[in-house]
Amino acid sequence: MRSENRPQLELLERRKEPHIEPVTPELIASIRRKATLSQAWKYAQDHADLDDKEVYDVLGMDSSQWTKIRKGQMWPPADERFGLYLDRVQNDIPLIWLAESRGYDWMTIRKHQSNEQRRIAELEQENRQLRRSMRDMADAYRSKG
């Protein structure tokens, strides 16, 4: 089939989205088995099921740099590209590896909340307490009558 006869959408390169799954104790155990940050970095990309080009282009790197990083011959970038990498692979495997390798329990670490998120959590807690108090008062009133 000649290209001028194909619909235009078929000619566009399709961008593959990364494979995403929740962090489980089994995933953490497999991350812990990685001996170095470089291995965890490689595992994050493999886990996302992304090809090299789908990642190094986003980071503004060339294929030779990327190959060296994947082989453990060069360190992963320690600048803003580290965050870009995590965004692209859509997992925190390198961060999990760092935390676990330093003796932290990843499952108990939580992200900071914004002021708005913190205020919502406070209001939800206050709401639960008020509902409990009202339920207790209604029970006490019913038991008297």
Backbone as CSV, one residue per row, in Angstrom:
resi,resn,N_x,N_y,N_z,CA_x,CA_y,CA_z,C_x,C_y,C_z
1,MET,0.849,-1.181,0.000,0.000,0.000,0.000,0.888,1.235,0.000
2,ARG,0.620,2.177,-0.858,1.422,3.391,-0.934,0.999,4.374,0.155
3,SER,1.944,5.152,0.649,1.666,6.020,1.789,0.617,7.080,1.507
4,GLU,0.524,7.581,0.237,-0.475,8.612,-0.022,-1.906,8.078,0.084
5,ASN,-2.073,6.764,0.065,-3.401,6.178,0.196,-3.765,5.847,1.637
6,ARG,-2.802,5.935,2.542,-3.066,5.619,3.952,-3.664,6.818,4.660
7,PRO,-4.536,6.542,5.614,-5.016,7.664,6.434,-3.836,8.306,7.176
8,GLN,-3.905,9.601,7.374,-2.800,10.338,7.976,-2.431,9.821,9.366
9,LEU,-3.389,9.378,10.134,-3.092,8.915,11.487,-2.165,7.698,11.491
10,GLU,-2.230,6.864,10.483,-1.357,5.696,10.430,0.098,6.084,10.249
11,LEU,0.342,7.257,9.680,1.710,7.696,9.422,2.365,8.302,10.656
12,LEU,1.575,8.726,11.619,2.128,9.327,12.823,2.727,8.255,13.725
13,GLU,3.860,8.604,14.335,4.474,7.669,15.278,3.617,7.605,16.528
14,ARG,3.330,6.416,16.964,2.518,6.255,18.168,3.436,6.257,19.387
15,ARG,3.089,7.073,20.372,3.875,7.155,21.590,3.300,6.166,22.590
16,LYS,4.128,5.255,23.010,3.694,4.224,23.949,3.664,4.811,25.361
17,GLU,2.614,4.513,26.067,2.513,4.937,27.456,3.132,3.871,28.350
18,PRO,3.777,4.282,29.434,4.418,3.302,30.308,3.424,2.396,31.016
19,HIS,3.915,1.210,31.324,3.148,0.253,32.124,3.217,0.743,33.569
20,ILE,2.072,0.860,34.219,2.031,1.364,35.599,1.315,0.335,36.466
21,GLU,1.861,0.095,37.639,1.178,-0.756,38.610,1.503,-0.223,39.998
22,PRO,0.670,-0.532,40.967,0.904,-0.008,42.320,2.164,-0.606,42.950
23,VAL,2.714,0.140,43.889,3.877,-0.347,44.628,3.382,-1.359,45.656
24,THR,3.890,-2.566,45.558,3.501,-3.648,46.455,4.736,-4.129,47.204
25,PRO,4.548,-4.875,48.283,5.716,-5.449,48.972,6.566,-6.314,48.036
26,GLU,5.930,-7.003,47.088,6.682,-7.838,46.138,7.546,-6.972,45.223
27,LEU,6.995,-5.849,44.766,7.781,-4.941,43.921,8.946,-4.366,44.714
28,ILE,8.696,-3.979,45.943,9.776,-3.439,46.781,10.857,-4.490,46.994
29,ALA,10.464,-5.732,47.204,11.458,-6.804,47.372,12.320,-6.942,46.121
30,SER,11.711,-6.834,44.956,12.510,-6.944,43.722,13.405,-5.726,43.532
31,ILE,12.956,-4.558,43.981,13.786,-3.354,43.908,14.984,-3.487,44.849
32,ARG,14.749,-4.021,46.056,15.836,-4.204,47.031,16.942,-5.111,46.494
33,ARG,16.592,-6.026,45.608,17.592,-6.945,45.065,18.544,-6.271,44.075
34,LYS,18.242,-5.057,43.668,19.147,-4.323,42.784,20.313,-3.827,43.616
35,ALA,21.534,-4.057,43.117,22.736,-3.733,43.896,23.107,-2.255,43.855
36,THR,22.702,-1.552,42.796,23.119,-0.152,42.644,21.945,0.704,42.178
37,LEU,22.119,2.014,42.315,21.136,2.955,41.800,21.009,2.809,40.289
38,SER,22.110,2.575,39.614,22.066,2.398,38.156,21.183,1.205,37.774
39,GLN,21.270,0.131,38.531,20.424,-1.029,38.256,18.954,-0.705,38.516
40,ALA,18.696,0.058,39.571,17.317,0.465,39.876,16.789,1.394,38.779
41,TRP,17.647,2.266,38.279,17.286,3.189,37.192,16.871,2.391,35.950
42,LYS,17.690,1.407,35.606,17.408,0.553,34.446,16.116,-0.225,34.676
43,TYR,15.935,-0.740,35.881,14.746,-1.512,36.219,13.482,-0.653,36.092
44,ALA,13.575,0.625,36.467,12.418,1.515,36.370,11.939,1.627,34.930
45,GLN,12.880,1.769,34.009,12.517,1.855,32.591,11.986,0.517,32.087
46,ASP,12.653,-0.562,32.446,12.201,-1.894,32.021,10.803,-2.180,32.574
47,HIS,10.582,-1.795,33.822,9.298,-2.014,34.478,8.188,-1.230,33.754
48,ALA,8.538,-0.053,33.234,7.577,0.769,32.507,7.369,0.266,31.083
49,ASP,8.229,-0.666,30.652,8.148,-1.239,29.309,8.299,-0.175,28.229
50,LEU,9.297,0.710,28.427,9.582,1.760,27.460,10.912,1.489,26.770
51,ASP,10.970,1.795,25.488,12.217,1.687,24.735,13.133,2.845,25.113
52,ASP,14.438,2.655,24.873,15.419,3.691,25.212,15.050,5.042,24.611
53,LYS,14.743,5.078,23.333,14.462,6.335,22.638,13.264,7.060,23.254
54,GLU,12.310,6.304,23.765,11.135,6.909,24.383,11.490,7.628,25.685
55,VAL,12.674,7.356,26.198,13.087,7.982,27.448,14.179,9.017,27.216
56,TYR,15.246,8.651,26.504,16.358,9.603,26.402,16.013,10.840,25.595
57,ASP,15.086,10.759,24.660,14.643,11.951,23.931,14.014,12.970,24.884
58,VAL,13.175,12.483,25.803,12.507,13.355,26.772,13.531,14.065,27.659
59,LEU,14.648,13.388,27.936,15.672,13.948,28.808,16.694,14.803,28.058
60,GLY,16.561,14.867,26.750,17.519,15.654,25.964,18.896,15.026,25.930
61,MET,18.961,13.714,25.959,20.233,12.999,25.941,20.382,12.293,24.602
62,ASP,21.624,11.936,24.269,21.814,11.157,23.048,21.912,9.677,23.401
63,SER,21.829,8.852,22.385,21.771,7.408,22.608,23.048,6.860,23.239
64,SER,24.205,7.447,22.939,25.448,6.920,23.519,25.507,7.173,25.024
65,GLN,25.070,8.355,25.466,25.006,8.630,26.908,24.046,7.644,27.574
66,TRP,22.901,7.465,26.930,21.882,6.595,27.510,22.376,5.156,27.622
67,THR,23.078,4.689,26.600,23.616,3.334,26.624,24.588,3.170,27.783
68,LYS,25.424,4.171,28.022,26.379,4.114,29.132,25.652,4.075,30.476
69,ILE,24.582,4.838,30.605,23.801,4.809,31.844,23.173,3.430,32.030
70,ARG,22.581,2.899,30.976,21.929,1.578,31.054,22.924,0.463,31.381
71,LYS,24.171,0.613,30.936,25.194,-0.402,31.216,25.884,-0.176,32.556
72,GLY,25.545,0.916,33.248,26.169,1.214,34.526,27.556,1.822,34.391
73,GLN,27.901,2.315,33.200,29.208,2.928,32.957,29.182,4.435,33.206
74,MET,27.997,4.973,33.414,27.813,6.406,33.654,26.649,6.545,34.640
75,TRP,26.735,7.540,35.513,25.672,7.742,36.503,24.452,8.377,35.866
76,PRO,23.267,8.043,36.360,22.061,8.747,35.914,22.190,10.234,36.265
77,PRO,21.526,11.110,35.537,21.639,12.544,35.820,21.116,12.877,37.214
78,ALA,21.806,13.808,37.856,21.411,14.222,39.207,20.860,15.643,39.198
79,ASP,20.368,16.081,38.066,19.775,17.412,37.957,18.270,17.275,37.722
80,GLU,17.652,18.279,37.107,16.196,18.242,36.902,15.757,17.068,36.026
81,ARG,16.686,16.487,35.279,16.337,15.340,34.429,15.970,14.109,35.254
82,PHE,16.442,14.047,36.492,16.057,12.926,37.364,14.539,12.915,37.536
83,GLY,13.970,14.072,37.839,12.522,14.189,37.985,11.785,13.950,36.670
84,LEU,12.355,14.447,35.581,11.758,14.207,34.263,11.713,12.714,33.952
85,TYR,12.790,12.026,34.338,12.844,10.571,34.127,11.721,9.875,34.902
86,LEU,11.563,10.233,36.172,10.514,9.624,36.988,9.136,9.898,36.395
87,ASP,8.954,11.123,35.881,7.684,11.455,35.236,7.462,10.601,33.994
88,ARG,8.510,10.389,33.215,8.357,9.627,31.967,8.073,8.156,32.222
89,VAL,8.821,7.536,33.152,8.599,6.108,33.416,7.381,5.898,34.326
90,GLN,6.903,6.967,34.918,5.734,6.961,35.801,5.852,5.949,36.926
91,ASN,7.034,5.887,37.520,7.215,5.106,38.743,8.350,5.738,39.544
92,ASP,8.457,5.361,40.790,9.463,5.918,41.689,10.524,4.892,42.063
93,ILE,10.757,3.916,41.203,11.674,2.825,41.536,13.046,3.324,41.984
94,PRO,13.674,4.291,41.288,14.972,4.773,41.798,14.871,5.398,43.200
95,LEU,13.797,6.128,43.463,13.615,6.717,44.801,13.376,5.633,45.849
96,ILE,12.589,4.635,45.475,12.335,3.525,46.396,13.654,2.835,46.728
97,TRP,14.476,2.608,45.696,15.766,1.957,45.917,16.628,2.798,46.870
98,LEU,16.687,4.116,46.631,17.486,4.994,47.501,16.988,4.935,48.948
99,ALA,15.679,5.064,49.129,15.124,5.040,50.491,15.407,3.709,51.172
100,GLU,15.112,2.624,50.482,15.303,1.296,51.067,16.779,1.009,51.335
101,SER,17.665,1.463,50.434,19.098,1.208,50.629,19.658,1.979,51.814
102,ARG,18.973,3.049,52.220,19.400,3.847,53.374,18.670,3.440,54.645
103,GLY,17.877,2.368,54.572,17.230,1.849,55.765,15.839,2.393,56.034
104,TYR,15.262,3.134,55.088,13.909,3.657,55.267,12.888,2.661,54.728
105,ASP,11.727,2.648,55.338,10.621,1.807,54.887,9.779,2.629,53.914
106,TRP,9.854,2.298,52.647,9.151,3.075,51.625,7.649,3.146,51.884
107,MET,7.074,2.077,52.394,5.619,2.025,52.570,5.124,3.005,53.640
108,THR,6.002,3.490,54.504,5.576,4.437,55.533,5.955,5.873,55.205
109,ILE,6.706,6.075,54.143,7.057,7.427,53.720,5.864,7.989,52.953
110,ARG,5.519,9.222,53.237,4.412,9.823,52.500,4.812,11.189,51.976
111,LYS,4.173,11.601,50.914,4.464,12.890,50.307,3.917,14.004,51.176
112,HIS,4.537,15.178,51.061,4.028,16.357,51.757,2.667,16.731,51.187
113,GLN,1.825,17.246,52.050,0.523,17.709,51.596,0.578,19.219,51.399
114,SER,-0.168,19.707,50.426,-0.290,21.152,50.252,-1.126,21.689,51.414
115,ASN,-1.128,22.991,51.593,-1.952,23.589,52.647,-3.422,23.247,52.442
116,GLU,-3.848,23.227,51.181,-5.238,22.898,50.875,-5.545,21.444,51.242
117,GLN,-4.649,20.519,50.877,-4.858,19.106,51.207,-4.873,18.898,52.718
118,ARG,-3.975,19.600,53.416,-3.912,19.483,54.872,-5.200,20.018,55.505
119,ARG,-5.706,21.147,54.992,-6.936,21.743,55.530,-8.128,20.817,55.282
120,ILE,-8.191,20.203,54.091,-9.273,19.253,53.793,-9.226,18.076,54.763
121,ALA,-8.027,17.552,55.026,-7.884,16.429,55.963,-8.341,16.827,57.362
122,GLU,-7.994,18.052,57.791,-8.414,18.538,59.107,-9.938,18.659,59.180
123,LEU,-10.536,19.215,58.127,-11.987,19.373,58.106,-12.701,18.024,58.076
124,GLU,-12.144,17.056,57.349,-12.736,15.714,57.330,-12.669,15.082,58.713
125,GLN,-11.548,15.268,59.407,-11.417,14.739,60.770,-12.413,15.412,61.704
126,GLU,-12.531,16.719,61.598,-13.491,17.459,62.421,-14.920,16.998,62.125
127,ASN,-15.233,16.788,60.861,-16.555,16.304,60.455,-16.845,14.941,61.081
128,ARG,-15.874,14.036,61.039,-16.060,12.706,61.655,-16.320,12.831,63.160
129,GLN,-15.576,13.722,63.827,-15.768,13.897,65.269,-17.146,14.470,65.586
130,LEU,-17.596,15.438,64.795,-18.922,16.027,65.008,-20.023,15.000,64.785
131,ARG,-19.881,14.182,63.745,-20.876,13.134,63.481,-20.930,12.140,64.637
132,ARG,-19.740,11.780,65.157,-19.684,10.852,66.288,-20.377,11.460,67.508
133,SER,-20.112,12.747,67.779,-20.733,13.427,68.920,-22.249,13.485,68.761
134,MET,-22.712,13.811,67.548,-24.156,13.877,67.309,-24.800,12.506,67.468
135,ARG,-24.128,11.470,66.997,-24.652,10.108,67.132,-24.729,9.728,68.612
136,ASP,-23.692,10.075,69.387,-23.694,9.782,70.821,-24.822,10.538,71.532
137,MET,-25.032,11.804,71.141,-26.104,12.590,71.768,-27.474,12.004,71.409
138,ALA,-27.641,11.582,70.162,-28.922,10.995,69.751,-29.174,9.680,70.480
139,ASP,-28.125,8.868,70.655,-28.265,7.610,71.395,-28.648,7.889,72.862
140,ALA,-28.007,8.896,73.464,-28.311,9.239,74.861,-29.746,9.745,74.989
141,TYR,-30.204,10.534,74.062,-31.576,11.055,74.079,-32.588,9.918,73.932
142,ARG,-32.293,8.983,73.006,-33.209,7.841,72.804,-33.265,6.952,74.047
143,SER,-32.147,6.774,74.727,-32.123,5.883,75.884,-32.871,6.490,77.073
144,LYS,-32.990,7.830,77.140,-33.749,8.488,78.210,-35.241,8.418,77.963
145,GLY,-35.614,8.377,76.701,-37.043,8.476,76.360,-37.691,7.202,76.109
